[in-house]
């Protein structure tokens, strides 16, 4: 035979359901915001590298030679994140 539930049990159950729903929504929010943040970060990094390539291409061959970079290596150097003095020949 089933026992009748009390009003207090119904209220407690409703609180638990709301707490679970709230935690699920927070988890979804965290996933969504971290995905957006990751995409924004990737976009900003792409823009930074594109700007670096453009700035290096604007330099004269003489200036590039002074810093140890050949024009055909600019994109590889920027893409790999190598700094001056780390260029392997």
C-alpha positions in Angstrom: 0.0 0.0 0.0 1.4 3.4 -1.0 1.6 6.1 1.6 0.3 9.6 0.7 3.0 12.2 0.4 2.9 15.2 2.5 2.9 18.8 1.3 6.4 19.2 2.7 7.6 16.3 0.5 6.1 17.9 -2.6 7.8 21.2 -1.7 11.1 19.5 -1.1 10.8 17.7 -4.4 10.0 20.9 -6.2 13.1 22.6 -4.6 15.3 19.7 -5.7 14.0 19.8 -9.3 14.5 23.6 -9.4 18.1 23.2 -8.0 18.8 20.5 -10.6 17.4 22.7 -13.4 19.4 25.7 -12.2 22.6 23.6 -12.2 21.9 22.3 -15.6 21.3 25.8 -16.9 24.6 27.0 -15.3 26.5 24.1 -16.9 25.0 25.0 -20.3 25.9 28.6 -19.8 29.5 27.8 -18.9 29.9 25.6 -22.0 28.3 28.2 -24.2 30.4 31.1 -22.8 33.6 29.1 -22.9 32.9 28.1 -26.6 32.3 31.8 -27.4 35.4 32.8 -25.5 37.5 30.2 -27.4 36.2 31.3 -30.7 36.9 35.0 -29.9 40.4 34.1 -28.7 41.1 32.1 -31.9 39.8 35.0 -34.0 41.9 37.6 -32.2 45.0 35.3 -32.6 44.3 35.0 -36.3 44.0 38.8 -36.6 47.2 39.3 -34.7 49.1 36.9 -37.0 47.6 38.5 -40.1 48.7 41.9 -38.9 52.2 40.7 -38.1 52.5 39.1 -41.6 51.4 42.4 -43.2 53.8 44.5 -41.1 56.7 42.2 -41.9 55.8 42.3 -45.7 55.9 46.1 -45.5 59.5 46.0 -44.4 62.2 46.4 -47.1 64.4 43.4 -48.0 67.3 45.2 -46.3 65.4 45.6 -43.0 64.3 41.9 -43.2 67.9 40.9 -43.7 68.9 42.9 -40.7 66.6 41.0 -38.5 67.5 37.6 -40.1 64.2 37.0 -42.0 63.8 36.2 -45.6 60.6 37.3 -47.3 59.5 33.8 -48.2 59.8 32.7 -44.5 57.5 35.4 -43.1 54.3 33.4 -43.0 56.1 30.3 -41.6 57.8 32.3 -38.9 54.6 34.1 -37.8 52.5 30.9 -38.0 55.0 28.9 -35.9 55.4 31.7 -33.4 59.2 31.9 -33.7 60.8 35.0 -32.4 64.0 36.7 -33.5 66.9 34.5 -32.7 64.9 31.3 -32.9 64.8 31.0 -36.7 66.4 27.7 -37.7 68.2 27.6 -41.0 
